[in-house]
Amino acid sequence: VVCPEAPYKLFLTASADVRAARRYKELQARGAEAIYARILRDIKDRDTRDMSRSVAPLEPAKDAFVLDTSDLDADAVFAAALHYINSQNL
């Protein structure tokens, strides 16, 4: 947890396939060599490592709002996060 005392906690996630596609597109836009299957494998491997490490495993805080961004663009992510924050009575 980056800010454990924050009044609002957000945990952004997306499917491995979507994250790989986003990374592939980003690399291609820069003119870098990109192989989708390799990117997807690397993301899945990193997810496994990050979620299973003994110190600070990657997981949402118990009181975090989990926002799956798989089907959202940046504007929709912002709108969903803002809606969540505005819906809280703090």
N, C-alpha and C positions, 0 to 999 in steps of 0.2 A: 504494500500500500504506500503510495507516494506521499500522500498528505492524510495521515490517519485522523486528524482532528478537523478535517474539512466538513462543513455542514452538508455538502452534497458530494457523493462519491459516484463516479461513473466508470464503468468498465466496458470499453469498446471491444467488440470482437467481430469477426467475419469468418466465413468458412475458409478452409485452406485453399480450395479451388479459386475462390474469389480473390483472396490475397495473392495467390500465384499469378492470376490473370492481371491484376493491378500492377504487380512488380514487373511482369513481362512487358506490359505496355509502357511502363516507365523506362525500362532499359532500352526498348526499341526506340523510343522518342529521343533518347540520348545518343542513339547510334551504336549502342553497346551490343555485343553478341548476347543473345538470350535464347535459351532452350527451355520451353515451358515445362517439360517433364522434369528436368533437373531442378528448376525453381520450385516446383510443387514438392518434389522429394525433399529438398532442403528445408522448406517451410514445415513439412510434417515432421522431419527429424528434429528441428529446433523446438517445435511445439512439445514433442515428447520429452526432450531434455528439460525444457523450461517448466513443464508441469510436474515433472517427477523429481526435480532436485530436492535435496533434503533441507537446504537453507533457502528461504523465501521462494517457495514454488509459485509459479504464475497461476493465480486464481483471484477471482473477485473478492473484495472485502465482503464480509457477511451482510453489511448494510448498503452495499453498492447497487446502483441501478445498472443492470446489464443491458447494453444496447447492441444488438446484432446489426451491423452495418452492411451485411452482405448484399442487400437489395437497395441500398440507399446511396445517393450521391452526397457530396460534402454539405450542400445546403439542407438536405433532408436530415442528415445527422445532427447538424446544428439546431434545426427546428425541433427535432425529437428531444435533444438534450435540454433545450430551453423550455419545452413543454413540461418535461419532468421537473425541472427546477421550479417553475412557476406553479406546479401542482402541489408542491410541498408547503406545509404550513409552518415555516420556521420564522 
